[in-house]
Amino acid sequence: MRAFLGAILLGFAALAEAGPRVISLAPSMTEIVLELDAGDLLVGLLDGGERPAALSALPSVGRQGQLDMERLLSLKPELLLLWPGSVAPAQREQLRRLGIATFSGEPADLDQLLAQIDAIAQRLGRAEQGRVYTAALRQRLQGLRERYRREVPLRVFYQVWDQPLYTLGGRQVVSDALRVCGARNVFDDLAQPAPQVSVESVLLRDPEVILAADAAQLASWRRWRQLSAVVNGGLLVVPDKGLERPSGQMIEATARLCELLAAKAPVSR
């Protein structure tokens, strides 16, 4: 699927129009720009995690929570792409007063994510690339929904961290990825993006599967032998970090999550 999408975008490379000077202030936004074959428009980025190899020489404007405003202004951006949490509120207000065009996105579900990619494509002058790319992603997403739909959703606890214990709320995009896979976040009634919860509350909601970043974070659950996830061997490691980066690649990360859940608890037909 990745090769197919790459081939589609490659066909538009020669048709790309000149676009704005762009600074990305979130790794997921940087990834979207690259997926739209618009990396040539980037003049700077906010670092967070490992950089894509293609952007190794691009100027840095700081790290999350530590934006170098002087450096940013020296690069004369015409468009800023940001995730609300990647820049402190005071600096977001400062950027607003400076009058630099800004696109801010925080999708609550995968359909909103695809709409966001399409909107970014238009702002970058890559509208046709965006249309074709998001159409392919929507088709893939619909296929996943049909393939993994369950009459009774699988109860899943998504553990972000263990000490203290954090999870994801219902309006966080990973919760929608779970829905695509025929599952339900047992804390989908919470509005906060990343609420702190108690072990007791997890036991009360009795998930059939607990997902975490690595086996070490799952180990402590084994002592709760009454928990369905323990009884059924449902302590699972999240397939990869792509699930937590809301860009186009998240659709394939969702597909890998669906495969993992279906292998543990097959979808009945």
C-alpha positions in Angstrom: 0.0 0.0 0.0 2.8 2.4 0.9 4.5 1.8 -2.5 1.2 2.4 -4.3 0.6 5.7 -2.5 4.2 6.7 -3.2 3.8 6.0 -6.9 0.6 8.2 -7.0 2.4 11.2 -5.5 5.5 10.7 -7.7 3.4 11.3 -10.7 2.5 14.8 -9.5 6.1 15.9 -8.7 6.6 17.5 -12.0 3.3 19.4 -11.7 4.0 21.0 -8.3 3.7 24.7 -8.1 5.8 27.0 -6.1 4.4 27.2 -2.6 4.9 29.2 0.6 8.0 29.1 2.8 6.9 26.6 5.5 8.1 25.9 9.1 6.7 22.8 10.7 6.2 23.0 14.5 5.2 19.3 15.0 6.7 16.0 13.8 3.4 14.8 12.5 3.0 18.0 10.4 6.5 17.5 9.0 5.5 13.9 8.0 2.4 15.2 6.3 4.4 17.7 4.2 6.7 14.9 3.1 3.8 12.6 2.3 2.5 15.3 0.0 5.8 15.5 -1.8 6.3 19.1 -0.5 9.4 18.8 1.5 11.0 21.4 -0.8 8.8 24.0 0.8 10.2 23.4 4.3 12.7 26.1 5.5 12.8 25.0 9.2 11.2 22.6 11.7 10.7 22.1 15.4 12.7 19.0 16.5 11.0 16.1 18.3 12.4 12.6 18.1 14.4 11.3 15.1 14.4 13.5 12.0 13.5 12.1 8.6 16.8 11.5 6.7 15.7 13.8 3.9 15.6 16.8 6.3 18.8 16.2 8.2 20.3 19.6 7.1 17.1 21.6 7.6 17.5 24.5 10.2 16.0 23.8 13.6 13.8 26.3 15.4 14.0 24.5 18.8 12.3 21.6 20.4 8.8 21.0 21.8 8.1 23.6 24.4 11.4 25.5 23.6 10.7 27.4 20.4 13.5 29.7 19.3 11.5 32.7 18.2 14.5 34.7 16.9 15.6 31.8 14.8 12.1 31.2 13.4 11.7 34.8 12.3 15.1 34.8 10.6 13.9 32.1 8.3 11.0 34.4 7.1 8.3 31.8 7.1 5.0 32.4 5.2 3.2 29.5 6.8 3.5 27.7 10.1 2.1 24.2 10.7 1.6 23.4 14.3 -0.1 21.0 16.7 -1.6 23.0 19.6 0.5 21.3 22.3 3.8 21.7 20.5 4.1 25.4 21.2 3.4 27.2 24.5 0.2 29.4 24.5 2.2 32.6 25.1 4.3 31.9 22.0 1.3 31.0 19.9 -0.2 34.3 20.8 3.1 36.0 19.9 3.1 34.3 16.5 -0.5 35.4 16.0 0.4 39.0 16.7 3.2 38.9 14.2 0.6 38.0 11.5 2.3 34.9 10.2 -0.2 32.6 8.5 -0.7 29.5 10.7 -2.4 26.1 10.2 -3.3 24.4 13.5 -4.6 20.9 13.6 -5.6 18.4 16.3 -7.9 15.7 14.7 -10.1 13.8 17.1 -10.7 10.9 14.6 -9.2 9.5 11.4 -11.8 11.2 9.1 -10.8 14.5 10.6 -7.1 13.6 10.0 -7.7 13.0 6.3 -9.6 16.3 6.0 -6.7 18.0 7.7 -4.2 16.4 5.2 -6.3 17.7 2.4 -6.5 21.2 3.9 -2.7 21.3 4.4 -2.3 20.2 0.8 -4.3 23.2 -0.4 -2.4 25.6 1.8 0.9 24.2 0.3 -0.3 24.6 -3.3 -0.5 20.8 -3.6 -4.3 20.5 -3.8 -4.3 17.7 -6.5 -1.7 15.6 -4.6 -3.8 16.0 -1.5 -7.0 15.0 -3.3 -5.5 11.8 -4.7 -3.6 10.9 -1.6 -6.6 11.3 0.8 -8.9 9.5 -1.6 -6.6 6.5 -1.5 -6.4 6.7 2.3 -10.2 6.9 2.7 -10.6 3.8 0.5 -8.1 1.9 2.7 -9.7 3.1 5.9 -13.2 2.0 4.7 -11.8 -1.4 3.9 -10.4 -1.7 7.4 -13.7 -0.7 8.9 -15.6 -3.4 6.9 -13.0 -6.1 7.5 -12.7 -5.7 11.3 -16.2 -4.7 12.3 -17.5 -6.6 15.4 -21.1 -6.9 16.6 -19.7 -6.5 20.2 -16.6 -4.3 20.3 -13.5 -5.7 22.0 -12.8 -3.8 25.3 -9.3 -2.3 25.2 -7.3 -0.3 27.7 -4.6 1.7 26.0 -1.8 2.4 28.5 0.2 5.5 27.7 2.4 5.2 30.8 2.5 3.1 33.9 3.8 5.2 36.8 1.6 7.2 37.1 -1.0 5.4 35.1 -2.1 7.4 32.0 -4.5 6.4 29.2 -6.2 8.2 26.3 -9.7 9.8 26.2 -12.5 9.2 23.8 -11.7 12.2 21.6 -8.1 11.2 21.0 -7.4 9.9 17.5 -6.0 6.6 18.7 -9.5 5.9 20.2 -10.9 6.1 16.7 -8.2 3.8 15.4 -9.5 1.3 18.0 -13.0 1.7 16.7 -11.9 1.0 13.2 -10.4 -2.3 14.5 -13.7 -3.3 16.1 -12.6 -2.3 19.5 -13.6 0.2 22.2 -11.4 2.3 24.5 -12.7 1.5 27.9 -12.1 5.1 28.9 -13.8 6.6 25.8 -16.2 8.5 28.1 -13.4 10.8 29.4 -12.9 14.1 27.5 -9.3 14.7 28.4 -6.7 13.7 25.7 -4.5 11.9 28.2 -6.3 11.4 31.6 -4.6 9.8 34.6 -6.6 6.8 35.9 -6.3 4.4 38.8 -5.6 0.6 38.7 -9.0 0.2 40.5 -10.8 2.0 37.7 -9.2 -0.3 35.1 -10.2 -3.4 37.1 -13.8 -2.1 37.2 -13.9 -1.7 33.4 -12.3 -5.1 32.9 -10.6 -4.8 29.5 -10.2 -7.8 27.4 -6.9 -6.4 26.0 -4.3 -4.0 27.5 -2.0 -2.3 25.0 1.3 -0.6 26.0 4.5 0.5 24.4 6.6 -2.4 25.7 6.4 -5.6 27.7 7.9 -4.0 30.8 4.9 -1.6 31.1 2.6 -4.6 30.9 4.3 -6.8 33.5 2.5 -5.3 36.6 -0.9 -6.4 35.3 -0.1 -10.1 35.6 -0.8 -10.1 39.4 -4.5 -9.1 38.7 -5.5 -12.6 37.8 -9.2 -11.8 37.7 -8.7 -9.3 34.8 -10.0 -10.6 31.5 -6.9 -9.3 29.7 -4.7 -11.5 32.0 -7.0 -14.5 31.9 -7.1 -14.5 28.0 -3.5 -13.5 27.4 -4.5 -10.1 26.2 -1.5 -8.1 27.4 -0.2 -6.8 24.0 2.6 -4.5 22.9 1.5 -1.8 20.4 2.9 -2.8 17.0 4.8 0.5 16.3 5.0 4.2 17.2 3.2 5.2 14.0 -0.1 4.8 15.7 0.7 7.9 17.8 1.7 10.2 14.9 -1.4 11.6 13.2 -0.3 11.7 9.6 -1.2 9.7 6.6 1.0 6.8 7.7 -1.4 6.3 10.6 -3.8 4.5 8.4 -1.3 1.7 7.9 -0.4 1.8 11.5 -4.1 1.3 12.3 -4.1 -1.7 9.9 -1.2 -3.3 11.9 -3.1 -2.7 15.1 -6.2 -4.4 13.6 -4.1 -7.4 12.6 -2.7 -7.6 16.2 -6.2 -7.5 17.8 -7.7 -9.9 15.3 -4.9 -12.4 15.9 -5.6 -12.3 19.7 -9.4 -12.2 19.4 -10.6 -13.2 15.9 -13.4 -11.3 14.3 -16.5 -13.6 14.0 -18.4 -13.6 10.7 
